[in-house]
Amino acid sequence: MARRSFRGRMMRTMATIVVGGSAFQLSGCDPTVRATLLDGLEATTASLSSALISAFFLSLQDDTGNGSLTTT
């Protein structure tokens, strides 16, 4: 149990370092490169969120009408 807790803390710490380091790297970047990168990240995040939400609601729909859920 202690190993999982330690691993979880290490993963959270590494994620914080990566996100924080990315913010510092972007601040010193060329404005066009920064804008292009942020536009790409925005589009990727939006499409991923949209896909996950659509998949969630599709999984709730009952296409057969007889009470059993099917996936396609």
Residue, then its C-alpha position, 0 to 999 in steps of 0.5 A: m500500500a505504501r508503494r502505491s501511495f509513493r508512486g501516486r505522489m511521484m506521478r502528481t509531482m512529475a505532472t506538476i513539474v511538466v505543466g509548470g515547466s511548459a508554462f515557463q518555456l512558452s513565456g520565452c517562445d516566439p509569439t507566432v510559435r506560441a500562438t500556433l502551439l496553443d491553438g493546436l492544444e486548444a483544438t486537440t483538447a476541444s476535440l478530445s472533450s467532444a469525443l468523450i462526451s459523445a461516447f458517454f451519451l452514445s453509451l447511454q442510448d438504447d438502440t434495440g428497444n428491448g432493454s439491452l445495451t449494445t455498442t457499435 
